[in-house]
Amino acid sequence: MTRSGFDTALENLNEDLLRMGSMVEKQVHQCIEAVVNRDEELAAQIMENDDMVDNLQREIEDKCIRLIAKEQPLAIDLRTIFTISKIVTDLERMADHAVNISKVVKRLKSEAYIKEIVDIPRMSVIVEKMIKKALDSFISRDVDAIQEICKMDDEVDSLYKKVFNDLLAIMAKDSSTLNQGTQLILAASKMERIGDHVTNICEWTGYLVTGKHMDLNE
């Protein structure tokens, strides 16, 4: 493969990565929409679409392996390919968390909500923005954007603590709310974990640009 052919293959990998990121961002948005609206059909669709995310991850990883095996890339190119393989792993796990959130819909379908679902959607809005910014920063190699994304993750963490404490207070007063409270805390915790995976993507971008590992999940 010529250098131009190799560059085209790398560009195709970037496009595949962005396509996967868009799919995951949609899953994150829809899983909360399903919970808020008690939409079992949408929840089922999210579970089905998870196979598409898994298949794309495997496709991207296979392309990475073939590029390394056939082309013996230069150090910076090898680091790029390695980083892409790591990012798609985080994206796949984010989609898994979205599936877990969507399962809450079925578990709570017969129950009236014990409180208005407000803060978990707020978490989702921030996380969706984080995903887009993290992927943009990877494509543009913008390390400066990483700190902004980490501040957004702090907001997600704060909202999770609020959800946890609010629901814990309700459960402490009324034991009949234990099941629902636990399920909603689970949904919030999964959204918080998605945010952590976004910061992982930022860490990999930092590694790609600087060659140094960063620890942003402190």
C-alpha positions as CSV (number, residue, x, y, z in Angstrom):
1,M,0.0,0.0,0.0
2,T,1.3,3.5,-0.9
3,R,1.5,6.3,1.7
4,S,-1.6,7.9,0.1
5,G,-3.4,4.5,0.3
6,F,-2.4,4.2,4.0
7,D,-3.6,7.7,4.7
8,T,-7.0,6.9,3.1
9,A,-7.3,3.7,5.2
10,L,-6.6,5.8,8.3
11,E,-9.2,8.3,7.2
12,N,-11.7,5.5,6.8
13,L,-11.0,4.4,10.3
14,N,-11.7,7.9,11.6
15,E,-15.0,7.9,9.7
16,D,-15.9,4.5,11.1
17,L,-15.1,5.8,14.6
18,L,-17.3,8.8,14.2
19,R,-20.1,6.7,12.8
20,M,-19.9,4.4,15.9
21,G,-19.7,7.5,18.1
22,S,-22.9,8.9,16.5
23,M,-24.7,5.5,17.1
24,V,-23.7,5.5,20.7
25,E,-24.7,9.1,21.3
26,K,-28.1,8.2,19.9
27,Q,-28.4,5.2,22.2
28,V,-27.5,7.4,25.2
29,H,-30.2,9.9,24.3
30,Q,-32.8,7.3,23.5
31,C,-32.4,5.2,26.6
32,I,-33.3,8.2,28.8
33,E,-36.1,9.1,26.5
34,A,-37.4,5.6,27.0
35,V,-37.2,5.8,30.8
36,V,-38.9,9.2,31.0
37,N,-41.7,8.2,28.6
38,R,-42.0,4.6,29.7
39,D,-41.5,3.6,26.1
40,E,-41.0,-0.1,26.0
41,E,-40.9,-0.2,22.2
42,L,-38.0,2.3,22.2
43,A,-36.3,0.4,25.0
44,A,-36.5,-2.8,22.9
45,Q,-35.1,-1.0,19.9
46,I,-32.1,0.2,21.9
47,M,-31.4,-3.4,22.9
48,E,-31.6,-4.6,19.3
49,N,-29.4,-1.8,18.0
50,D,-26.7,-2.8,20.4
51,D,-25.7,-5.6,18.0
52,M,-25.0,-3.0,15.4
53,V,-22.6,-1.2,17.7
54,D,-20.9,-4.5,18.6
55,N,-20.5,-5.4,15.0
56,L,-19.0,-2.1,14.1
57,Q,-16.6,-2.3,16.9
58,R,-15.4,-5.7,15.6
59,E,-15.2,-4.3,12.1
60,I,-13.0,-1.4,13.2
61,E,-10.8,-3.6,15.3
62,D,-10.3,-6.0,12.4
63,K,-9.3,-3.1,10.2
64,C,-6.8,-1.9,12.8
65,I,-5.2,-5.4,13.0
66,R,-5.0,-5.7,9.3
67,L,-3.3,-2.3,8.9
68,I,-0.7,-3.1,11.5
69,A,0.0,-6.6,10.2
70,K,0.3,-5.6,6.5
71,E,1.8,-2.1,6.6
72,Q,4.1,-2.1,9.6
73,P,3.2,1.6,10.3
74,L,5.5,4.3,11.6
75,A,5.4,5.0,15.4
76,I,2.9,7.9,15.2
77,D,0.6,5.9,12.8
78,L,0.8,2.9,15.1
79,R,-0.2,5.1,18.1
80,T,-3.1,6.4,16.1
81,I,-4.3,2.9,15.2
82,F,-3.8,1.7,18.8
83,T,-5.8,4.8,20.1
84,I,-8.7,4.1,17.8
85,S,-8.9,0.5,19.0
86,K,-9.0,1.7,22.6
87,I,-11.7,4.4,21.9
88,V,-14.0,1.9,20.2
89,T,-13.8,-0.3,23.3
90,D,-15.0,2.6,25.4
91,L,-17.8,3.4,23.0
92,E,-19.0,-0.2,23.0
93,R,-19.1,-0.2,26.8
94,M,-21.0,3.0,26.7
95,A,-23.6,1.4,24.5
96,D,-23.8,-1.5,27.0
97,H,-24.6,0.9,29.7
98,A,-27.4,2.5,27.6
99,V,-28.9,-1.0,27.2
100,N,-28.8,-1.5,30.9
101,I,-30.6,1.8,31.4
102,S,-33.3,0.8,28.9
103,K,-34.0,-2.4,30.8
104,V,-35.2,-0.2,33.7
105,V,-38.3,0.6,31.5
106,K,-39.6,-2.9,31.6
107,R,-38.8,-3.4,35.3
108,L,-40.8,-0.3,36.3
109,K,-43.6,-0.5,33.7
110,S,-46.4,-1.1,36.2
111,E,-45.3,1.6,38.7
112,A,-46.1,5.3,38.9
113,Y,-42.8,7.3,39.3
114,I,-42.1,8.3,42.9
115,K,-40.7,11.6,41.7
116,E,-40.4,13.5,38.4
117,I,-37.5,12.2,36.3
118,V,-35.5,15.5,35.9
119,D,-31.9,15.2,36.9
120,I,-31.1,11.9,35.0
121,P,-32.1,13.6,31.7
122,R,-29.9,16.5,32.7
123,M,-27.1,14.1,33.1
124,S,-27.8,12.6,29.6
125,V,-27.8,16.1,28.0
126,I,-24.3,16.8,29.4
127,V,-23.0,13.3,28.5
128,E,-24.2,13.6,24.9
129,K,-22.3,16.9,24.6
130,M,-19.2,15.2,26.1
131,I,-19.3,12.4,23.6
132,K,-19.4,14.8,20.7
133,K,-16.7,17.1,22.1
134,A,-14.4,14.1,22.9
135,L,-14.7,12.7,19.4
136,D,-14.1,16.1,17.9
137,S,-11.0,16.6,20.1
138,F,-9.7,13.2,18.9
139,I,-10.2,14.1,15.2
140,S,-8.7,17.6,15.6
141,R,-6.0,16.4,18.2
142,D,-7.2,19.2,20.5
143,V,-5.8,18.4,23.9
144,D,-7.0,21.8,25.3
145,A,-10.6,20.6,25.0
146,I,-10.0,17.8,27.4
147,Q,-10.1,19.9,30.5
148,E,-13.4,21.4,29.4
149,I,-14.8,17.9,29.0
150,C,-13.5,16.9,32.4
151,K,-15.4,19.9,34.0
152,M,-18.5,18.6,32.3
153,D,-17.9,15.2,33.8
154,D,-17.8,16.9,37.2
155,E,-21.3,18.2,36.6
156,V,-22.5,14.7,35.7
157,D,-20.9,13.4,39.0
158,S,-22.7,16.1,41.0
159,L,-26.0,15.4,39.4
160,Y,-25.6,11.7,40.1
161,K,-24.9,12.4,43.8
162,K,-28.1,14.5,43.9
163,V,-30.1,11.8,42.3
164,F,-28.7,9.2,44.7
165,N,-29.4,11.4,47.8
166,D,-32.9,12.4,46.7
167,L,-33.9,8.8,46.0
168,L,-32.3,7.5,49.2
169,A,-34.3,10.0,51.2
170,I,-37.5,8.9,49.6
171,M,-36.7,5.2,50.2
172,A,-35.8,5.9,53.8
173,K,-39.3,7.3,54.4
174,D,-41.2,4.7,52.4
175,S,-40.0,1.1,52.0
176,S,-42.5,0.5,49.2
177,T,-40.3,2.7,47.0
178,L,-37.2,0.6,47.4
179,N,-37.5,-1.3,44.1
180,Q,-38.1,1.8,42.0
181,G,-35.6,3.9,43.9
182,T,-32.9,1.2,43.3
183,Q,-33.7,1.0,39.6
184,L,-33.5,4.7,39.1
185,I,-30.3,4.9,41.0
186,L,-29.0,2.2,38.8
187,A,-30.0,4.2,35.7
188,A,-28.2,7.3,37.0
189,S,-25.1,5.3,38.0
190,K,-24.9,3.8,34.4
191,M,-25.1,7.3,33.0
192,E,-22.4,8.4,35.3
193,R,-20.3,5.5,34.1
194,I,-20.9,6.6,30.5
195,G,-19.4,9.9,31.4
196,D,-16.3,8.1,32.8
197,H,-15.9,6.3,29.6
198,V,-15.9,9.6,27.7
199,T,-13.1,10.8,29.9
200,N,-11.3,7.6,29.0
201,I,-11.5,8.7,25.4
202,C,-10.0,12.0,26.4
203,E,-7.2,10.2,28.1
204,W,-6.5,8.2,24.9
205,T,-6.5,11.5,22.8
206,G,-4.0,12.9,25.3
207,Y,-1.8,9.9,24.9
208,L,-2.0,10.1,21.1
209,V,-0.9,13.7,21.0
210,T,1.6,13.7,23.9
211,G,2.8,10.1,24.1
212,K,2.0,10.3,27.8
213,H,-0.7,8.5,29.7
214,M,-3.2,10.8,31.6
215,D,-5.5,9.9,34.5
216,L,-8.6,12.0,34.3
217,N,-11.0,9.7,36.3
218,E,-9.8,10.9,39.7
